[in-house]
Amino acid sequence: MRKNSTILLMLFVTISLSGSLFSQTLELQTIDGTHLQYGDTVTVSGTPQSSELIGLLHVKNISSNSVIVTCTKTYIYLVPGSSNTFCWANNCYPPNTYTSTSSKTLAPQEVATDFSGDYYPSGNAGISYIRYTFNVYHGDSAWIIIKFDATGSGINSNNIAKLSKPYPNPASTQINIPYQLSSNQKGSIEIFDLIGKSKGVYTLNSKSTIQTLLLEDYNNGIYFIQLKANGKVVGTEKIIVKH
């Protein structure tokens, strides 16, 4: 009886040690560095008319070893008629792809900044919940839920502000950013890189026009464009620079 008890104790210790070795490998963060608990819900808001809602996360390897990480999405609830894509390890995947075919190797304490969950309401009002799980090769994982809320009414029809899809995208030398402002709105377009650092702010004066952005000083990669009207963000779009 004592021998069996000893074997069971050794088995329990082995399992416990294995769990401690393989836990707490990854830390999920907002783009400003705020630590998120596993299973937290992050909300990204917009309107049914928003061309795209973008959820950004940073993934940090807090272990002492290099790790290989893939990403999987799971639809908890997806509003009918809407769709979702995601980007990981320098690749973006269509709506019908649920696990990244590319993996990313993170050195100890390295932070990956190239994840985005991209939600397209396509005129359909409602709230979608999508879980994104970051899987480490030895079986550990970290996950977060992004709540894409496309129920807002936005700015009323007499006070319209709109950011449309930039083109061409990807772009190499320059990109055109279509936008719309009403006569009583002061607008600006700001460009951010993946770690949230501002790359430039452009003041807008016209009601409805196009802002052209020259890309000579931009490195290859993903950037985000925000349109502000009277100091409030009314639209965000993602662009890809590829020289």
FENCORBEL-V383498 format. One record per backbone hydrogen bond with DSSP energy under -0.5 kcal/mol. CO is the residue of the C=O (numbers start at 0). NH is the residue of the N-H. E is the energy in kcal/mol with one decimal. If there is no record, write none. Layout:
CO:NH:E ; CO:NH:E
This chain:
0:4:-2.2 ; 1:5:-2.3 ; 2:6:-2.2 ; 3:7:-2.5 ; 4:8:-2.3 ; 5:9:-2.4 ; 6:10:-2.4 ; 7:11:-2.4 ; 8:12:-2.4 ; 9:13:-2.3 ; 10:14:-2.4 ; 11:15:-2.5 ; 12:16:-2.7 ; 13:17:-2.4 ; 14:18:-2.3 ; 15:19:-2.2 ; 16:20:-2.2 ; 17:21:-1.6 ; 24:61:-2.3 ; 24:62:-0.8 ; 26:59:-3.1 ; 27:35:-3.0 ; 28:57:-2.6 ; 29:32:-2.2 ; 33:29:-2.0 ; 35:27:-0.6 ; 36:39:-2.3 ; 39:144:-2.7 ; 41:146:-3.3 ; 43:148:-2.6 ; 45:151:-1.6 ; 46:49:-1.6 ; 47:122:-2.2 ; 49:121:-0.5 ; 52:54:-0.5 ; 52:118:-3.2 ; 53:55:-0.5 ; 54:116:-2.9 ; 56:114:-0.7 ; 57:28:-2.6 ; 58:111:-3.5 ; 59:26:-2.6 ; 59:61:-0.9 ; 60:108:-2.6 ; 66:105:-2.9 ; 67:136:-1.5 ; 68:103:-2.6 ; 69:134:-2.3 ; 70:99:-3.0 ; 71:132:-3.2 ; 73:75:-0.9 ; 73:130:-2.8 ; 76:128:-2.4 ; 78:81:-2.3 ; 82:119:-2.9 ; 84:117:-2.9 ; 85:92:-3.0 ; 86:115:-1.5 ; 87:90:-1.1 ; 90:87:-2.8 ; 92:85:-1.0 ; 93:96:-2.0 ; 95:97:-0.5 ; 97:72:-2.8 ; 103:68:-2.8 ; 103:105:-0.6 ; 104:106:-0.5 ; 105:66:-2.3 ; 106:109:-2.4 ; 109:60:-2.5 ; 111:58:-2.1 ; 114:56:-0.9 ; 115:86:-2.5 ; 115:117:-0.6 ; 116:54:-3.0 ; 116:118:-0.6 ; 117:84:-2.6 ; 118:52:-3.0 ; 118:120:-0.6 ; 119:82:-1.6 ; 120:123:-1.7 ; 122:124:-0.6 ; 125:149:-2.4 ; 127:147:-2.6 ; 128:75:-1.9 ; 128:76:-2.1 ; 129:145:-2.8 ; 130:73:-2.5 ; 130:132:-0.5 ; 131:143:-2.0 ; 132:71:-2.6 ; 132:134:-0.7 ; 133:141:-1.8 ; 134:69:-2.2 ; 135:138:-2.4 ; 139:135:-3.1 ; 141:133:-3.5 ; 142:38:-2.9 ; 143:131:-2.8 ; 144:41:-2.9 ; 144:146:-0.6 ; 145:129:-2.1 ; 145:147:-0.8 ; 146:43:-2.9 ; 146:148:-0.9 ; 147:127:-2.3 ; 147:149:-0.8 ; 148:45:-2.5 ; 149:125:-0.6 ; 151:47:-0.6 ; 155:158:-2.3 ; 161:163:-0.5 ; 161:179:-2.3 ; 166:175:-3.4 ; 170:241:-2.8 ; 172:214:-3.0 ; 174:212:-3.0 ; 175:166:-2.2 ; 175:177:-0.6 ; 176:210:-2.5 ; 177:163:-2.2 ; 178:208:-1.3 ; 179:161:-2.2 ; 181:184:-1.7 ; 184:186:-0.5 ; 185:229:-3.4 ; 186:203:-2.7 ; 187:227:-2.8 ; 188:201:-3.1 ; 189:225:-2.5 ; 190:198:-3.8 ; 190:199:-0.9 ; 191:223:-2.6 ; 192:195:-1.8 ; 196:192:-2.0 ; 199:190:-2.4 ; 201:188:-2.5 ; 203:186:-0.8 ; 206:180:-5.5 ; 208:178:-2.2 ; 209:211:-0.6 ; 210:176:-2.7 ; 210:212:-0.5 ; 211:213:-0.5 ; 212:174:-2.2 ; 214:217:-1.8 ; 220:240:-3.0 ; 222:238:-2.7 ; 223:191:-2.8 ; 224:236:-2.3 ; 225:189:-2.2 ; 225:227:-0.5 ; 226:233:-2.8 ; 226:234:-1.0 ; 227:187:-1.8 ; 228:231:-1.7 ; 231:228:-2.8 ; 234:226:-2.5 ; 236:224:-3.2 ; 238:222:-2.6 ; 239:169:-0.6 ; 239:170:-2.5 ; 239:241:-0.6 ; 240:220:-2.1
